[in-house]
Amino acid sequence: MKILLVDEDQSSGTLLTEAFTTNNYVVNLVTDGETALKIARSCPYDLIVLNLFSKSLKLCQLLRLGGYAGSIMMMSQLSEPAAPDECAQSFRLGANDCMTYPYDISEVLDRIYQLLYSPASL
């Protein structure tokens, strides 16, 4: 399965990429929304994981408006708790899942598995 990881923090992006590839996912890491939009339009991905802090909501909406039909997982800031309604906004804008800080990498992997392999997504 192919994942596009959009993370403006290079160190967390590298950590997540390592965790995903260790679990046999093919991962492309980009650090900005503009590049993510270009890549998502030109290459099919099974899942897009957004960890862009305040820009994630807008990017999620742009992906949906642009016709991306795959799964989108939103991740809140790694360094501080999310705003109380961030996940609710994420779902309204088309995200399939939302995780808030703090989170454990094993839970991230479990949720990715559910998004990619649940009967509704197959």
Backbone as CSV, one residue per row, in Angstrom:
resi,resn,N_x,N_y,N_z,CA_x,CA_y,CA_z,C_x,C_y,C_z
1,MET,0.837,-1.169,0.000,0.000,0.000,0.000,0.890,1.242,0.000
2,LYS,0.413,2.268,-0.653,1.201,3.474,-0.873,0.652,4.648,-0.055
3,ILE,1.543,5.276,0.734,1.171,6.377,1.619,1.942,7.637,1.230
4,LEU,1.219,8.747,1.148,1.856,10.054,1.014,1.822,10.694,2.397
5,LEU,2.991,10.935,2.956,3.115,11.561,4.271,3.501,13.022,4.068
6,VAL,2.673,13.920,4.570,2.919,15.354,4.453,3.215,15.873,5.855
7,ASP,4.478,16.187,6.106,4.903,16.594,7.447,5.946,17.690,7.319
8,GLU,5.643,18.878,7.824,6.584,19.987,7.699,7.749,19.896,8.683
9,ASP,7.684,18.984,9.624,8.782,18.759,10.567,9.586,17.558,10.067
10,GLN,10.786,17.811,9.568,11.600,16.762,8.960,11.883,15.615,9.926
11,SER,12.138,15.917,11.202,12.476,14.842,12.141,11.282,13.932,12.415
12,SER,10.092,14.491,12.636,8.930,13.622,12.852,8.562,12.905,11.559
13,GLY,8.741,13.569,10.420,8.478,12.922,9.136,9.373,11.718,8.917
14,THR,10.635,11.861,9.283,11.578,10.752,9.145,11.204,9.600,10.075
15,LEU,10.844,9.922,11.318,10.426,8.880,12.269,9.198,8.121,11.768
16,LEU,8.191,8.865,11.297,6.977,8.220,10.790,7.274,7.403,9.536
17,THR,8.112,7.929,8.650,8.483,7.194,7.436,9.141,5.872,7.795
18,GLU,10.057,5.889,8.745,10.723,4.656,9.175,9.718,3.657,9.740
19,ALA,8.797,4.136,10.560,7.786,3.242,11.139,6.895,2.648,10.051
20,PHE,6.500,3.461,9.089,5.625,2.972,8.019,6.351,1.973,7.120
21,THR,7.594,2.275,6.729,8.321,1.363,5.844,8.669,0.057,6.556
22,THR,8.934,0.120,7.857,9.182,-1.095,8.632,7.964,-2.016,8.597
23,ASN,6.794,-1.431,8.438,5.553,-2.204,8.368,5.093,-2.424,6.927
24,ASN,6.038,-2.374,6.005,5.846,-2.729,4.591,4.954,-1.786,3.795
25,TYR,4.876,-0.529,4.200,4.176,0.471,3.399,5.199,1.203,2.538
26,VAL,4.813,1.550,1.333,5.634,2.393,0.473,5.272,3.832,0.824
27,VAL,6.271,4.642,1.181,6.006,5.988,1.696,6.773,7.032,0.894
28,ASN,6.071,8.092,0.540,6.707,9.288,-0.004,6.492,10.390,1.018
29,LEU,7.574,11.044,1.425,7.514,12.126,2.408,7.714,13.456,1.703
30,VAL,6.778,14.384,1.913,6.932,15.758,1.433,6.707,16.690,2.618
31,THR,7.258,17.898,2.513,7.221,18.797,3.665,6.327,20.017,3.486
32,ASP,5.602,20.090,2.374,4.716,21.243,2.203,3.466,20.851,1.420
33,GLY,2.417,21.616,1.642,1.123,21.327,1.044,1.085,21.472,-0.457
34,GLU,1.808,22.444,-0.998,1.807,22.656,-2.447,2.364,21.438,-3.173
35,THR,3.483,20.919,-2.690,4.065,19.712,-3.279,3.122,18.530,-3.108
36,ALA,2.495,18.428,-1.946,1.553,17.327,-1.699,0.409,17.343,-2.701
37,LEU,-0.147,18.519,-2.973,-1.242,18.613,-3.943,-0.798,18.165,-5.326
38,LYS,0.383,18.589,-5.758,0.897,18.197,-7.077,1.080,16.686,-7.160
39,ILE,1.705,16.126,-6.149,1.978,14.685,-6.154,0.682,13.888,-6.075
40,ALA,-0.248,14.310,-5.227,-1.516,13.582,-5.067,-2.320,13.574,-6.366
41,ARG,-2.194,14.614,-7.160,-2.913,14.677,-8.441,-2.273,13.794,-9.505
42,SER,-0.973,13.552,-9.381,-0.268,12.834,-10.440,-0.018,11.364,-10.134
43,CYS,-0.183,10.958,-8.900,0.154,9.587,-8.510,-0.901,9.063,-7.540
44,PRO,-1.410,7.855,-7.779,-2.434,7.331,-6.864,-1.836,6.871,-5.524
45,TYR,-2.448,7.323,-4.446,-2.059,6.909,-3.100,-3.252,6.267,-2.421
46,ASP,-2.973,5.262,-1.600,-4.031,4.616,-0.832,-4.401,5.441,0.395
47,LEU,-3.450,6.227,0.882,-3.663,7.020,2.090,-2.768,8.248,2.054
48,ILE,-3.314,9.369,2.504,-2.514,10.576,2.708,-2.577,10.901,4.196
49,VAL,-1.406,11.015,4.815,-1.310,11.367,6.231,-0.821,12.809,6.305
50,LEU,-1.631,13.671,6.911,-1.308,15.094,7.010,-0.858,15.435,8.422
51,ASN,0.351,15.941,8.534,0.854,16.440,9.809,1.446,17.823,9.553
52,LEU,0.567,18.736,9.132,1.001,20.074,8.740,0.551,21.145,9.714
53,PHE,0.206,20.757,10.895,-0.219,21.703,11.911,-1.436,22.484,11.424
54,SER,-1.413,23.785,11.424,-2.612,24.573,11.112,-3.025,24.490,9.652
55,LYS,-2.150,24.050,8.772,-2.460,24.009,7.342,-3.195,22.740,6.928
56,SER,-3.278,21.750,7.796,-3.868,20.462,7.438,-5.325,20.565,7.023
57,LEU,-6.107,21.365,7.725,-7.532,21.464,7.413,-7.750,21.992,6.005
58,LYS,-7.037,23.033,5.645,-7.183,23.598,4.301,-6.711,22.600,3.246
59,LEU,-5.602,21.926,3.488,-5.091,20.958,2.524,-6.059,19.795,2.355
60,CYS,-6.641,19.330,3.443,-7.638,18.259,3.372,-8.784,18.681,2.459
61,GLN,-9.276,19.883,2.651,-10.372,20.393,1.835,-9.951,20.504,0.366
62,LEU,-8.754,20.994,0.095,-8.277,21.126,-1.282,-8.129,19.770,-1.959
63,LEU,-7.653,18.771,-1.217,-7.532,17.423,-1.779,-8.893,16.886,-2.191
64,ARG,-9.894,17.047,-1.344,-11.242,16.566,-1.661,-11.838,17.330,-2.842
65,LEU,-11.673,18.640,-2.852,-12.190,19.438,-3.965,-11.482,19.084,-5.269
66,GLY,-10.228,18.679,-5.158,-9.456,18.292,-6.335,-9.742,16.888,-6.823
67,GLY,-10.608,16.167,-6.142,-11.012,14.847,-6.607,-10.311,13.679,-5.950
68,TYR,-9.445,13.910,-4.967,-8.796,12.786,-4.292,-9.846,12.006,-3.517
69,ALA,-9.961,10.712,-3.827,-11.011,9.891,-3.225,-10.483,8.892,-2.201
70,GLY,-9.175,8.831,-2.005,-8.615,7.888,-1.054,-8.801,8.341,0.380
71,SER,-8.212,7.602,1.301,-8.328,7.920,2.724,-7.367,9.035,3.115
72,ILE,-7.821,9.864,4.051,-6.988,10.938,4.591,-6.983,10.809,6.110
73,MET,-5.780,10.811,6.688,-5.635,10.778,8.142,-4.980,12.075,8.585
74,MET,-5.617,12.778,9.495,-5.079,14.022,10.026,-4.350,13.723,11.333
75,MET,-3.239,14.397,11.541,-2.514,14.272,12.799,-2.292,15.675,13.339
76,SER,-2.562,15.856,14.620,-2.388,17.180,15.218,-0.907,17.446,15.458
77,GLN,-0.619,18.618,15.964,0.764,18.986,16.250,1.415,17.971,17.172
78,LEU,2.672,17.705,16.908,3.399,16.784,17.769,3.770,17.436,19.097
79,SER,3.868,18.751,19.131,4.408,19.412,20.314,3.372,19.923,21.304
80,GLU,2.115,20.019,20.900,1.102,20.528,21.833,-0.268,19.954,21.497
81,PRO,-1.171,19.962,22.464,-2.509,19.411,22.225,-3.268,20.181,21.144
82,ALA,-4.148,19.477,20.456,-4.956,20.082,19.395,-6.075,20.928,19.986
83,ALA,-6.574,21.839,19.179,-7.756,22.603,19.575,-8.914,21.624,19.741
84,PRO,-9.835,21.894,20.662,-10.913,20.942,20.957,-11.732,20.507,19.741
85,ASP,-11.923,21.391,18.785,-12.768,21.032,17.646,-11.987,20.682,16.387
86,GLU,-10.669,20.512,16.508,-9.854,20.237,15.328,-10.277,18.953,14.619
87,CYS,-10.512,17.881,15.367,-10.921,16.626,14.731,-12.303,16.749,14.108
88,ALA,-13.215,17.414,14.786,-14.553,17.602,14.220,-14.464,18.359,12.900
89,GLN,-13.648,19.401,12.848,-13.450,20.141,11.602,-12.827,19.247,10.542
90,SER,-11.879,18.418,10.942,-11.220,17.507,10.005,-12.225,16.596,9.326
91,PHE,-13.122,16.022,10.112,-14.126,15.118,9.547,-15.071,15.859,8.610
92,ARG,-15.465,17.067,8.982,-16.359,17.854,8.115,-15.708,18.180,6.777
93,LEU,-14.388,18.304,6.771,-13.675,18.650,5.545,-13.219,17.435,4.751
94,GLY,-13.552,16.235,5.221,-13.271,15.045,4.426,-12.253,14.072,4.963
95,ALA,-11.699,14.324,6.138,-10.747,13.367,6.707,-11.482,12.096,7.123
96,ASN,-10.791,10.967,7.018,-11.353,9.692,7.438,-10.978,9.344,8.870
97,ASP,-9.934,9.978,9.389,-9.494,9.731,10.760,-8.733,10.961,11.233
98,CYS,-8.637,11.099,12.533,-7.905,12.217,13.125,-7.293,11.743,14.433
99,MET,-6.022,12.044,14.620,-5.343,11.713,15.866,-4.835,12.995,16.494
100,THR,-4.911,13.050,17.805,-4.414,14.224,18.507,-3.228,13.859,19.387
101,TYR,-2.402,14.837,19.646,-1.234,14.680,20.495,-1.674,14.491,21.936
102,PRO,-1.035,13.669,22.714,0.050,12.774,22.326,-0.492,11.469,21.753
103,TYR,0.246,10.865,20.874,-0.168,9.581,20.336,1.028,8.644,20.258
104,ASP,0.718,7.370,20.256,1.722,6.326,20.227,1.834,5.806,18.800
105,ILE,3.045,5.524,18.349,3.249,5.078,16.970,2.493,3.780,16.683
106,SER,2.354,2.904,17.686,1.610,1.661,17.446,0.138,1.955,17.178
107,GLU,-0.421,2.977,17.834,-1.806,3.354,17.555,-1.928,3.966,16.159
108,VAL,-0.940,4.762,15.772,-0.939,5.324,14.415,-0.961,4.188,13.395
109,LEU,-0.105,3.193,13.597,-0.041,2.057,12.668,-1.344,1.259,12.660
110,ASP,-1.947,1.068,13.827,-3.237,0.363,13.890,-4.315,1.111,13.118
111,ARG,-4.353,2.404,13.272,-5.375,3.197,12.567,-5.139,3.192,11.060
112,ILE,-3.888,3.245,10.665,-3.584,3.170,9.232,-4.049,1.833,8.680
113,TYR,-3.762,0.771,9.403,-4.209,-0.552,8.962,-5.730,-0.575,8.800
114,GLN,-6.448,-0.031,9.770,-7.916,0.006,9.698,-8.397,0.810,8.498
115,LEU,-7.766,1.941,8.242,-8.166,2.758,7.096,-7.924,2.042,5.772
116,LEU,-6.813,1.326,5.695,-6.450,0.695,4.428,-7.103,-0.660,4.198
117,TYR,-7.385,-1.394,5.260,-7.845,-2.770,5.090,-9.238,-3.062,5.625
118,SER,-9.933,-2.069,6.146,-11.298,-2.334,6.613,-12.193,-2.588,5.405
119,PRO,-13.262,-3.367,5.565,-14.143,-3.681,4.434,-14.668,-2.441,3.706
120,ALA,-14.899,-1.355,4.415,-15.430,-0.143,3.779,-14.426,0.486,2.822
121,SER,-13.126,0.269,3.065,-12.119,0.899,2.215,-11.652,0.005,1.081
122,LEU,-12.054,-1.259,1.083,-11.607,-2.176,0.024,-12.507,-2.140,-1.180
